Amino acid sequence: MTRRGFSSLLENRAPEGGVESAVLRRLRLRHLELLTVLRELPRVRAAARRLNLSQPAVSKMLREIEQMFGAPLFERSRTGVTPNALGQAAIRRATVICNEVRVAEEEAGALRSGASALLRIGTFSITSIATAAIARLRAVQPGVAVRIREGAVSALLEQLMAGELDCVFGALAPDALSADAISELVSEVIREDRVSVVASSARTGGRPPATSARPCSATRSKQKVTRSATLTVPAGPPL
């Protein structure tokens, strides 16, 4: 499954009248970094320490961000700052952009070392299907550097949405994707899986278990979400 390109989302949602250009002219990566830090540390003082800045400087940056967007992004209280709906959207996009910058740095390092491209794959386990696919890719494009990250599918999908991965290979249960995520991801079923019940013959009297093996699949938002070997990649231009 892949994530829909961020640039295409901007094109689809950009307001008329050049407002987005005014924001881009004033917005700095440091502003975006602050938004990502506030997601983890919702206190200005803690965010200032993380960024090695003074607390007044961070407060000023936060005011600048809200002025650029023309609305408050956070609710202030004694316990810290809490993002509102607009703030959550801004943090989500800021996270993607910051991760894209990190990817650019990682790709530059890979290219300097002689690689022709970099592909970051997330998978719940290193299966024979995944390794065979990587071997076929390397046979066609021997210069491609492949980075593999293992983890729970739900966590990998979050990393995919955040731009930390290029694709996720794994078994997708019907509840693995939220409605919002489905609109920004494209999945392709590579191989059907089967669910089997294994029981002791002493408990079944030598008879097969009542539940037989059968494909387990579901349909959600016109996309087939299956407990199967599924490749999930961002929608948009091919990798």
Summary of the structure (lengths in Angstrom):
residues: 239
radius of gyration: 22.3
end to end distance: 11.7
largest distance: 75.5
contacts: 667
relative contact order: 0.14
helix: 46%
strand: 23%
